[in-house]
């Protein structure tokens, strides 16, 4: 294990080499005395994972292989992050969240509790790259929402509580609570009745 700064791992944490904890952000590159990564108890951190400084993670966290989580990210309890996923900095993730493999989550994203994000989903935060006109605004994914595989969510879009984004969709506008977004560009539909019964 490679460590930078001051890191804390809770009891029963299992960390498999090679893992990097507390990797310095740009402002900490020339420092040695800075806050590294804080991880709660019962974590499983698999090989290839890089966790930056100022990352705070709750209990029962686990990663697949080759995960990167950038600085100033806060993650709740019982969160799973799949292999090859990148979470950029300044992001907030709630508890009981499942992020599958190869997901990209940009800076300034907010993800609520009980969210599912399928493999290869791409969230974006720059509406007019590379100009950054209008600034960077990550998506907001509210409690209980589910994002299907291979979806793309545009900057600043809000996915409502309990909403579902179908696999392969491109979401260009907000999705209200308990609605289905499907297609490219995504159209809004009522959730199937079987899903409403489970909600």
N, C-alpha and C positions, 0 to 999 in steps of 0.2 A: 504494500500500500504506500502511495506517495501522499504526503500531507503538506499543506501550506496553511499558515495562520494557525488559529486555535480552533480545533475541531472537537465535537462532543458526539459520542455514539452511545445510545442507551444500552441497558442490559440485554443480553441475548442477541445482540446484533451480529449477523454473519456477513462478513465482507470478504469477497473472493478476489484475490489478486489477478491482474493488476487493476486497482481502483485508485482514483485520485480524489482526495477530499480537500475542499477549501481553495481550489485553484483561484489565483488572484484575478480580480477584475482590473481594468486598465488603471484605475486610480491606486490600486494596491501593488502594482508590479514591482515597485522598488522597496516595498515594506515587508517586514516579517511579523510584526505585531498587529494583526487584524483578525476580525471574527471570521472563522472558516465556516464549516458546515455543521449544523446541529441536526442530529437524527434521533428519533425516539426509540423506544424499546422494540425488540423482536423484528428488526429490519433484516432483509435479505438483499444485499447489494451485489449483483453479479459482475463478472469480469468485464473490463472495458468501460465501466461507468465513470464519468467525470462529473463531480458535483462542485460547483463554484463556491466562492465565499458568500457570506450573507444569505445562505439557503437554510431555511428552517423547515424541518420535516417532522410530522407526528409519528405515532406508533404504528407498528404493523405495516410498514412500507416495504415495497419490493420493486426491483427493477429486473428487466431482462438484461441482455448483454449490450454493451456499446451505447448506453444512454448518456445524453448530456443535458444537464440542468444548469442554466446560467444564473448569475448573481441576482440577489434580492427577490428570490422566489420563495413563496410560502405555500406549504402543502399540508393538508390535514391528516387525519388518521385513516388507516386502511385503504391506502392508495396504491395502485399497481400501475407501473409504467413499462410498456413493452419494449422489446429489443429494437434498437436503432432509432428510438424516438428522440427528438430535440425539443427542449422547452427553453425558450429564450427568457431573458431576465425580466424582472419587474412584473411577475405573473403571480396570481393568487389562484390556488386550487383547493377546493373544499375537501370533505371527507367522503369515504366510500365511493371513490372515483376509479373507473377502469379505463386506462388509456392503452390501446392496443399497439402493435408494432408499427414502426415507420411513420409515426404521426409527427407533424410539425406544428408547434404552438409558438406564435410570435410574442415579442415584447408587448406588455400592456394588455394581456388577456385575463379575463376573469371567468373561472369555472366553478359552478356551485356544487353542492353535495349530490351524491347519487347520480352522477353523470357517467355515461358510457360514450367513448369515442372509438370508432372502428378503425381497422388498419388502413394505413396510407391516407388518412384524412389530412388535409392541409388547411390550416387557418392562416389568414393573412392580416396585415396591419398597415399596409401602404397602398392607398387607393391609386396613386399616380406614380409608380416607381419609374425611374429612381429619383424623381424630383422631390418627393416627400411633401408636395403641396397639400396643405391642410393638416399636416402633422401625422404622427403614427397613432392609430386607434385599433387596438385588438378587439376581437369579438367578445361578447358576453354570452356565456352559456349558463342558463339558469337551472335550478334544482330539478333533477329527475329527467333531464333531456337526454336523448340518444342520437348520436351522429353516426350514420352508416359509413361503410368502407368507401374509400376513394372519393369522398366528398371534398368540395372546396367551399370555404366560407369567407366572404369578402370582409374588408376592414369595417369595424364598428357595428357589424350586424349583431343583433340580439336574438338568440334562440330561446324562446319562452319556456317557462316551467312545464315539464312533462311533454314537451314537443318532440317530434321525431323528424329527422332528416334522412330521407331514403338514400341508399347507396348510390354513388355516382352523381349526386346532385350538385349543382353550383348555386349557392345561396347568395343572392344579391340584395336582399331586403330582409327586414325583421320577420321572424316567425312568431306569431302570437302563442300564448300558453295553450298546450294541449291540441296543437294543430300538426298536420303533416306537411312537410315541404318535399316536393318530388320533381325531378327533371332538371334541365339545363336551358335557360335559367329556371330555377325552382318555382313551381306553382304551389299555391296553398290549397290543401284539401282537409276535410274532416278526418280525424284519426279513424281507422277501422274500428268497428264496434267491439271486436274482441280485445283491442288494446285499451279502449275506454273502460272496459270491465275490470282490467288489471290495474288501472291507475288508482 
